[in-house]
């Protein structure tokens, strides 16, 4: 299943918590890649991740 993360509009987003969540729910993303995807998400671009069933 693919999950599309569109945005994060929190005033002070917790980058570590977002990256940890992405790494935990995804089926093929390690911590380093989840950090990169978090940065992309917080810059305003959508992120697609694959989650396990």
C-alpha positions in Angstrom: 0.0 0.0 0.0 1.3 3.4 -0.9 0.8 6.4 1.5 1.1 10.0 0.2 2.2 12.5 2.7 1.1 15.9 1.5 2.2 18.5 4.0 3.0 19.3 7.6 1.6 22.7 8.8 2.7 22.5 12.4 4.2 25.7 13.7 7.3 23.9 15.1 7.3 20.4 13.6 9.3 17.8 15.4 11.7 16.5 12.7 12.9 13.6 14.7 9.4 12.3 15.5 8.3 12.6 11.9 11.4 10.8 10.6 11.0 8.1 13.3 7.3 7.6 12.3 8.2 7.3 8.6 10.9 4.7 9.3 8.6 2.7 11.6 5.6 2.5 9.3 7.4 2.1 6.0 8.3 -1.2 4.6 11.6 -0.3 2.9 12.9 3.0 4.4 15.8 3.3 6.8 16.4 6.1 9.3 18.7 8.0 6.9 16.2 8.0 4.1 13.4 8.9 6.5 15.4 12.0 7.6 15.7 13.0 3.9 12.0 12.5 3.3 11.2 14.5 6.4 13.2 17.4 5.1 11.5 17.2 1.7 8.0 17.1 3.4 8.8 20.1 5.6 10.0 22.1 2.6 6.5 21.7 1.1 6.8 18.8 -1.4 4.7 15.7 -1.2 6.3 12.4 -0.2 5.2 8.9 -1.2 6.1 5.9 1.0 5.3 2.2 0.8 3.9 0.7 3.9 3.7 -3.0 4.8 0.4 -4.9 5.3 
